Amino acid sequence: MTVFRPLLPTEADRYAAHLLRLSAADRRARFMGGLSDAAVCAHVGRIDWSRSIILAALCQGEVRGAVELLIASDRAELAISIEGDWQNKGLGGVLVRRAFTMARNRAIRGIALYCLGDNHRMLRIAGRLSALTRFDGSEVQCDFHLAPADAFSLALEAMDRGGTALTLMLEPAALPRAA
């Protein structure tokens, strides 16, 4: 079973472990260039959790996909990562749609996503979600315009948030391990 929920700042190591498991090609797609393990860890260490939301897809207690939203006023930047064995299963689309709901509920009106022109998976998701895309050489900027929050978007996030505490208690990785 896959559980979708925001990571807590105390779970930065789980996010870093996910990013470190990405293949070289997937790391290049996520960061628009190759990054060493040390650079990935430095990226996670620089996350300002007061301005960021890391929405994770947890499969059997492990982060296998994540959307990182960096919030700046009424706009945000989105980055997505899905581990190779979990790609082409719909996780990316679900994560992005849920991140959009969370963004709408925080009065964010626009989201920018930057990717390489050969990132066909991301471009498919952007196309399905009606992104305005601009190509600049080998890079693409996808802009999404979000509707204001409404009762439905607030209820969707409330249902997700309501399960977070229970999920934390039931996740195998959250259970104490025998010595």
N, C-alpha and C positions, 0 to 999 in steps of 0.2 A: 504494500500500500504506500502511495506517495502522499506526503503531508506537505502542504504549502504554508509557510509562516515566516514572519520577519525574524531575523536573527537578533539576538541581544548583543550588546557590546562585549559581554563576557564570553561570547562564542566566536570571537574574531579568529581564534585558532582553527575552528571548524571551517570557516570561510577560506582561510589561507590553505588548509589541507586540500580543499576542493580545487582551488586555483592551481596548486602545485601538481595535482593529478592530471591537469589538462595536457594533452599532447602538444608537441611543438606547433603544429598547425592550428590547433584550437587556441593556444595561448596567443599566437600571432593574430588570429581573428579577434580575440577578446581585447587585446591591448593595442591592436593596429601595428604590431611589430613584435619581434621576439624579445622576451624578457627572461633573465636568469632567475633561478630560485630566490636568490637574495633580493633581486628587484621586486619580485612578486611579494615577498614578505615585507619589504619596505612599503610597498603600495598599501597593503592591509594595515600596517602600522600607522600610516598617515590618514586613515579614514577618520573624518570628523563625524562621529555617530550622532551628534546633535543636528547635523545637516544632511544625513544620509539614511537611507533605508536599504537594507540588504534583505530582499525577499528570497527565501530559499525553497528549493524542492528537496525534501528529505526522503530518501528511499532507504528503508531498513536502518534508519538512524544516521545515515551519512548524507551530507550535502552533495547532491549530484548535479544540481543546476542552481543558478542564482541570477537575480537581476539586482544590479546596484543602481540606486537612484540617488543622484547628488542634487540636492534642492538649493536653488538660489532664487529667493523671492517667489515670483509667480511662475517661474520656469524651472525645469529640471533637465538633467542629462542622464541618459539611461545607458547602461552597459550590461550585456548578458553573457553568461558562460554556461555551457552544458557539456558534461563529460562525454567522450566519444561513445561509450556503450549505451548512453541514455539519449542520444540524438535520434531524430526522426521518430519520436514517440509522442510528440505534441507538447512536451514540457516547456519549450521556449514560448510557444503561443500562449499557454496558460499563464506562465510567469509574467509575460508582458501585459496581458489583459488585467491580471490582478494588480500589477504595479500601477497601471493606469487608474484603476479604481482607487487605490490608496492615494495617488497623486491628486485626483479630482477632489477627494475628501480633505485635502490640505490646501485647497484654493490654487492649485497649480493649473495654469491654463495652456501651457505648452511644454512639450518634451522634445529634446533633441537627441538623436542617436547618430553616432558617427561610426562608419564601418568601411572596410576596404571594398573596392569594387568587385572583387572576386568572392565576397562573402555571400554566396547565393542563398544560404539558409536565412540569414538576417534580412536580406532584400525581399525574400518571399513573405516573411512575417510582416515587414513594413508595408508591402503591397496589399496584403490582406487587411491591414488596419488603416488603409487610406492615407499613407504618409505622403507628404510633399517631399520629393527627393530632388537633390541637386548633386550632380556629378562634377567633381573637380579633380581631373586627372585620375589617379588610382583610388581616390577617396570619395565617399558618398556621405552627404548629410541628409538625414531623414528627419523631418519635422512633423510632429503630431499636434493637432489642436484638440484640446479636451473640453468637453462640456462641463458646466458647473456641477457641483455635487447635487444630488437629489436624494430623496428618501430611499430609493432603491440602492444607490451606490453606498450610502451610509449603512444600510442593512446588510449588504454583502460583506463589507469589511467587518461589521460587528460580529457576524457569524464566524468569520475567519478568526478574529481576535478572541472570541469566546472559547474557541477550542485550543488556543495556544497553551494555556496553563495545563490543561489536561494532557495535551500532546507532550509537553515537557516531562510530565510525570510518567508517561507510558513509553516514551522512546527508549529503545534498548541502550543507546549511547548515554542516556541520562541516568540510567540505573547504576548504583554502586557496583563495582567489580570486586569479586572475592580476591583476597590477597594470596 
